[in-house]
Amino acid sequence: MDYFAQQLINGLVLGSIYGLIAIGYTMVYGIVGMINFAHGDIFMIGGFIALISFLVLVSLGLTAVPVILLIVLLVSMVITALYGWTIERIAYRPLRHSFRLAPMLSAIGMSFVLTNFSQVSQGARVKPVPPIITGGYTLHEGPAGFAVQLSNIQIVVVITTIVLLAMFTWIVSRTRLGRDMRACEQDQTMAALLGVDVDRTISMTFVIGAALAAVAGMMYLLYYGLVDFFMGFVAGIKAFTAAVLGGIGSLPGAMLGGLAIGLIETFWSAYFSVEYKDVAAFSILIVVLIFMPTGLLGRPEVEKV
């Protein structure tokens, strides 16, 4: 039971990271109706920016860890959001009214551009960092000597995810931008006729999604202690799977799907074979979609006539 509890904690932390990335996928799909395949690479860019910012602050003599983390978080969110805005303006907006496959092909191409840009500029080797947030708590120690541990970095990851999810939910449900996003999701033409700036709303959607991906990239760096140019592809596929599992277009579904994928991977790795953890996750995705084609919390798409 202690081993199960430890894996539950690990799975929730991993699922929180997947959920933050998955929200970006589901936001863009809900408004534009396309899959932003470059979103995983935005997550990777956020991890690299967090690493560079951390090294710069340390080289300047700053030693207060909370201050460093706050500055790194803000810098990585701002710069990564700028990446998201630029990609939308260059790669997606000119193709918005083109044939349906054009934005998807552009997204795949932009994914390769970001991956190779990071490989050339930062090198192909894995970039490790020493533990930044250390320490933790022993929740329970069983008679066999196995202790259930909750580290401080796990607490930080989960609390950050909850706070950001609450803030984003408030933005979507209570602000003018959120109303514009919901209007564009229902009907962009009608929203434009009613005075909604559709281009600005879509750009802000990419900006917010990129900022959340930057937070996920920083959490990944703190939790695993490394970044590399290829991590965006793997994490992006997992997060996209989470968005589909939860119901593409549903924000709570994206978070639920991320937690589900994280728990599936963790428990399968703990009790079965690590090599087949991805097989298990995608197999469960297939089974869920057979019986629930719109995902766990997805809504059937209503065709407008």
C-alpha positions, 0 to 999 in steps of 0.5 A, a space after each residue: 500500500 505504501 508503494 501504491 501511495 508513492 506511485 500515486 504521488 509521482 503520477 499526479 506530479 507527472 500528470 500535472 505537467 502533461 495537463 499544463 501542456 494539454 491545455 494549450 492544445 485544447 485551447 487552440 483546437 477549441 477556437 481555431 479548430 486546428 492542432 498546434 503540433 508545434 506546442 510541444 516544442 514551445 514547451 521545450 523552448 520554455 525549459 531552455 529559457 528557464 535554464 538560461 535565465 537561471 544560469 544568468 541570475 546565478 552568474 550575477 550573484 543572486 542566491 535567494 532561491 525563491 527570488 530566482 525562481 520567481 524571476 525565472 518563471 516570469 522571464 520564461 513565460 514572457 519570452 515563450 509567450 512571445 514565441 507563441 505570438 510570433 508563430 501564430 502571426 507567421 505560420 498560422 494566420 496567413 493560412 487560416 482561410 486556406 484548405 484545412 490541411 495547410 495549417 496542420 502542415 505549417 504546424 508540423 513544419 514549425 515543429 521541425 524548425 523549433 527543434 532544429 533551432 534548439 539543437 543548433 543553438 544549444 547543442 544536441 547534448 542533454 543539459 543537466 542542472 543540480 537540484 534547485 529545490 531540495 528536501 521533503 517530507 516522509 508521510 509514512 514509513 511501513 514495517 518493511 522499511 519503505 517510506 512514502 516521500 513527498 518532496 518539496 519540488 512535487 509540492 511546488 509542481 502541484 500547487 503551481 498547477 492548481 493556482 494557474 488552472 484557477 487563474 486561467 479558469 477565472 480568465 475564461 469565465 469572468 473576463 472580456 477576453 474569456 467571453 471573446 474566446 468563447 464567442 470565437 469558439 462558437 462562431 468566428 464570423 458572428 463574433 466578428 460581426 458583434 465587435 469581437 477582434 477575432 485576430 487579437 483573440 486568437 493571438 492571445 489564445 496562443 500567447 496564454 497557451 505558450 505561457 502555460 507551456 513555459 511553466 510546464 517546461 520550468 516545472 519539468 526542469 526543476 523536477 527532472 533536472 535536465 532539458 534537451 532539444 528533443 523533449 518537446 516531441 515526446 512530451 507534446 505527443 503525450 500532452 496531445 494524447 491527454 487532450 484527446 483522452 479528456 475531450 479535445 476542446 474541454 479545458 477540465 478534460 485536458 487537465 483530467 486527461 493529463 492526470 490520467 496519462 501521468 497515472 497510467 505511465 507511472 503505475 505501469 512502470 512501477 508494476 509492469 514494464 517501463 518499456 511498454 508504458 507508452 503502449 499502455 497509455 495509448 491502448 487505454 486511449 483507444 479503448 476510451 475513444 471506442 466507447 466515448 468518441 468525444 473523450 471523457 469530458 468532450 461534447 459532441 460537435 454540433 454542425 452549424 447550418 
